[in-house]
Structures are given as structure tokens and as C-alpha cells.
């Protein structure tokens, strides 16, 4: 997971190989497939995909398989929401998935984090800030802290708190 979030194409590709290996070794577990789905979304976001449409289809397919294995897996639901929002631009479906993820596990930090972006996209700044703050509070020592801080900065922009948005962006 850490390799996936490094700013190196080599580390990113290595994370794909490792996640693919985990999927092969543990085909009934949702978590490795959920992380692999997030990998595909990040590949599009980083601009490293040569075919964003195909990448989106792969992200959706791998997360669908995760949810077939474990229909109420909170991480898989959160990543499915990310696929819906970021790749498919279906904000309604994304909101439903984040809600399902948080119903399954109220402490699923990525569901809170992605939900903050959804609120920001919809111009709901106060809710975006609250969701981002919740994600940060649930995962204060996360190795991906910069990722959380980036989302939190976006949420604060939507909330109109430009000073805090700047502080969070600089911290990220």
C-alpha cells in the first residue's frame, strides 16, 4: 500500500505486482482486490494510464469481484464509491457506497475521506470539512497522512476556510 502512494512509477508498478500476487494467493478476500481497484484509480489520477477508460473498467471490475467475495466489506465499498465518483462521475452512486461503507464500519477512514471529496464536489463545504476532520481523527498516524491532508485541504477550500486549506496543503 505504501508503494502505491510513492511518487515513483517503479514503486507504483511494484505495488501492482504485489497486489496481484495477493489476489492470486487469496482469491476470496476482498481487501487485496479493493486496494487493486484503488491502484487503477490512482493510475488514472497520476496520469500514468495510457487508456483511462480501460483503466476505469478494470477498477470497476476488480472492485465488483471484491464485493462479490465480501458484499459488506467497508474498504471495498469505499473504493467502489471512489470509482463511481472519480472515474465514472456518478456522485449519487458514490454517496450510496460511502454510506454503505460507513454503515458496515463507522471507522472506515477512507470512506470518510472520499466522502469529504464528494461533499466538496457538491459544494457542501461544511459537510466536506467535517468528513475530512473525521478521517484525520480516525487515522492520526497513517503512513499516507499526506493523502488525508490533501483531501482535507480540498474540503476546507469548499468550506471557504482558505487559511486552514493552505495550512493543510502545506502540511501535505
C-alpha positions in Angstrom: 0.0 0.0 0.0 2.9 2.3 0.8 4.5 1.6 -2.5 1.3 2.6 -4.3 1.4 6.1 -2.7 5.0 6.9 -3.6 5.6 9.3 -6.4 7.7 6.8 -8.4 6.4 4.8 -11.3 8.7 1.9 -10.4 7.3 1.7 -6.8 3.8 2.1 -8.2 4.3 -0.8 -10.7 5.8 -2.9 -7.9 2.7 -2.3 -5.8 0.6 -3.6 -8.7 2.6 -6.8 -8.8 2.4 -7.3 -5.1 -1.4 -6.7 -5.0 -1.9 -9.0 -8.0 0.0 -11.7 -6.2 -2.1 -11.3 -3.1 -5.3 -11.6 -5.2 -4.0 -14.8 -6.7 -3.0 -16.2 -3.3 -6.2 -15.2 -1.5 -9.0 -15.1 -4.2 -11.8 -14.9 -1.6 -10.5 -11.9 0.2 -12.0 -8.5 -0.7 -9.2 -6.3 0.7 -6.5 -7.1 -1.9 -9.0 -6.5 -4.7 -10.2 -3.3 -3.2 -6.6 -2.0 -3.0 -6.0 -3.1 -6.6 -9.1 -1.1 -7.6 -7.7 1.9 -5.9 -4.4 1.3 -7.7 -6.3 1.6 -11.0 -7.9 4.9 -9.9 -4.6 6.3 -8.8 -3.0 5.3 -12.1 -5.6 7.5 -13.9 -5.2 10.3 -11.3 -1.4 10.3 -11.7 -1.6 10.4 -15.5 0.2 7.2 -15.8 -2.5 5.3 -17.7 -2.4 5.3 -21.5 -6.1 4.4 -21.6 -8.2 6.0 -18.8 -11.4 4.4 -20.0 -10.0 0.9 -19.9 -8.4 1.6 -16.5 -11.8 2.7 -15.2 -13.3 -0.6 -16.4 -10.6 -2.6 -14.7 -11.1 -0.6 -11.5 -14.8 -1.3 -11.6 -14.3 -5.0 -12.4 -11.8 -5.7 -9.7 -13.9 -3.9 -7.0 -17.0 -5.7 -8.2 -15.2 -9.0 -7.6 -14.2 -7.8 -4.2 -17.8 -7.1 -3.3 -18.9 -10.5 -4.7 -16.5 -12.1 -2.3 -17.5 -9.9 0.7 -20.6 -7.7 -0.1 -20.3 -5.6 3.1 -16.5 -5.1 3.1 -16.1 -1.4 4.1 -12.9 -0.8 2.2 -14.3 -2.4 -0.9 -17.4 -0.3 -0.6 -15.4 2.9 -0.1 -13.2 2.2 -3.1 -16.2 1.4 -5.2 -17.5 4.8 -4.2 -14.2 6.3 -5.3 -14.5 4.5 -8.7 -18.1 5.8 -9.0 -17.2 9.4 -8.1 -13.8 9.9 -9.6 -13.8 7.7 -12.7 -17.5 7.3 -13.6 -18.6 10.7 -12.4 -21.7 9.1 -10.7 -21.9 11.1 -7.5 -25.2 9.6 -6.4 -23.9 6.1 -6.5 -20.7 7.2 -4.8 -22.6 8.7 -1.9 -24.6 5.4 -1.5 -21.4 3.4 -1.5 -19.8 5.6 1.2 -22.9 5.4 3.2 -22.9 1.6 3.0 -19.2 1.5 3.9 -19.8 3.7 7.0 -22.8 1.6 8.0 -20.6 -1.5 7.8 -17.8 0.2 9.7 -18.2 3.7 11.1 -14.4 3.9 11.5 -13.5 3.2 7.8 -11.2 6.2 7.3 -11.1 6.1 3.5 -14.9 6.2 3.3 -14.8 9.4 5.4 -12.0 10.8 3.3 -13.6 10.1 0.0 -17.0 11.3 1.3 -15.3 14.6 2.1 -14.3 15.0 -1.5 -17.9 14.1 -2.6 -19.2 16.9 -0.4 -16.6 19.3 -1.7 -17.6 18.4 -5.3 -21.2 19.1 -4.5 -20.5 22.5 -2.9 -21.2 21.2 0.6 -18.2 22.7 2.3 -19.3 22.3 6.0 -20.0 18.6 5.5 -16.8 18.2 3.5 -14.8 19.7 6.4 -16.5 17.5 9.0 -15.9 14.3 7.0 -12.2 15.2 6.4 -11.7 16.0 10.0 -13.3 12.7 11.0 -10.9 10.8 8.6 -7.9 12.6 10.1 -9.0 12.0 13.7 -9.5 8.3 13.0 -6.1 7.9 11.4 -3.8 10.4 13.1 -0.6 8.4 12.4 -1.4 7.0 9.0 1.6 6.4 6.7 -0.5 8.1 3.9 -1.0 11.2 6.0 -0.2 13.5 3.1 -3.1 11.9 1.2 -5.5 12.6 4.0 -4.2 16.2 4.4 -4.6 16.8 0.6 -8.3 15.8 0.8 -8.7 17.8 4.0 -7.3 20.9 2.2 -9.8 20.4 -0.6 -12.6 20.1 1.9 -11.6 23.4 3.6 -11.4 25.1 0.2 -15.0 24.0 -0.3 -15.9 25.3 3.2 -14.3 28.7 2.4 -11.7 28.4 5.1 -8.8 29.4 2.9 -6.2 29.8 5.7 -6.8 26.3 7.0 -6.8 24.9 3.5 -3.4 26.5 2.9 -2.1 25.1 6.1 -3.3 21.6 5.3 -1.9 21.8 1.8 1.4 22.9 3.1 1.4 20.1 5.6 0.6 17.5 2.9 
